[in-house]
Amino acid sequence: MITRFAALIVLLAALLGATTAQAQSADGTWLTQAGDARVKISKCGGGICGHIIWLREPYDTATGQPATDSKNPNPALAKRSMIGLPLFSGMQPSGSNKWSGQIYNADDGSTYASSVSVTGADSLRVEGCVGALCGGETWTRSGH
């Protein structure tokens, strides 16, 4: 009898774990791998959007002014604030807990083909490619 009860507990725990894994969402605030920015991800247009909401260094050290998208090749966009900057475009579902679209890299002012995958309750894999060269990083869920 105890063996059956233990087996039932293990089965229920496995089922609850599977339900939790399927329910994982990219919605929330994420800290980049370098810890230099927090990105707020939310549902939008059937996919997901992501915006910078916090920077470790929110001011340009040369000017003392709020950081701007200064590496953007478009002069009008180069003046926009880094806080609130949209990072994702066209991020649509491409699998279970996965979205594909484009990501903007403010470090070089370029946009890349990208995918975002929830890999754990507090782990998000963000990957980008230019041609055959791909790279990525893992972001962690932040309470802020």
ChimeraX attribute file (.defattr): number of C-alpha atoms within 10 A of each C-alpha:
attribute: neighborCount
match mode: 1-to-1
recipient: residues
	/A:1	6
	/A:2	7
	/A:3	8
	/A:4	9
	/A:5	10
	/A:6	11
	/A:7	12
	/A:8	12
	/A:9	12
	/A:10	12
	/A:11	12
	/A:12	12
	/A:13	12
	/A:14	12
	/A:15	12
	/A:16	12
	/A:17	12
	/A:18	11
	/A:19	11
	/A:20	13
	/A:21	15
	/A:22	11
	/A:23	12
	/A:24	16
	/A:25	20
	/A:26	27
	/A:27	15
	/A:28	16
	/A:29	22
	/A:30	26
	/A:31	23
	/A:32	18
	/A:33	16
	/A:34	9
	/A:35	12
	/A:36	12
	/A:37	19
	/A:38	24
	/A:39	26
	/A:40	23
	/A:41	21
	/A:42	15
	/A:43	15
	/A:44	12
	/A:45	9
	/A:46	10
	/A:47	17
	/A:48	22
	/A:49	21
	/A:50	25
	/A:51	18
	/A:52	20
	/A:53	18
	/A:54	18
	/A:55	16
	/A:56	9
	/A:57	11
	/A:58	17
	/A:59	14
	/A:60	12
	/A:61	10
	/A:62	6
	/A:63	8
	/A:64	9
	/A:65	10
	/A:66	14
	/A:67	18
	/A:68	19
	/A:69	22
	/A:70	20
	/A:71	16
	/A:72	20
	/A:73	12
	/A:74	11
	/A:75	11
	/A:76	10
	/A:77	14
	/A:78	16
	/A:79	14
	/A:80	16
	/A:81	15
	/A:82	22
	/A:83	19
	/A:84	14
	/A:85	17
	/A:86	18
	/A:87	18
	/A:88	23
	/A:89	19
	/A:90	17
	/A:91	24
	/A:92	20
	/A:93	17
	/A:94	14
	/A:95	9
	/A:96	11
	/A:97	18
	/A:98	21
	/A:99	21
	/A:100	23
	/A:101	19
	/A:102	21
	/A:103	24
	/A:104	19
	/A:105	16
	/A:106	18
	/A:107	10
	/A:108	12
	/A:109	15
	/A:110	13
	/A:111	18
	/A:112	18
	/A:113	18
	/A:114	23
	/A:115	22
	/A:116	27
	/A:117	21
	/A:118	21
	/A:119	17
	/A:120	16
	/A:121	14
	/A:122	16
	/A:123	18
	/A:124	24
	/A:125	17
	/A:126	21
	/A:127	19
	/A:128	22
	/A:129	16
	/A:130	12
	/A:131	8
	/A:132	5
	/A:133	7
	/A:134	12
	/A:135	10
	/A:136	14
	/A:137	13
	/A:138	19
	/A:139	22
	/A:140	18
	/A:141	20
	/A:142	15
	/A:143	8
	/A:144	12
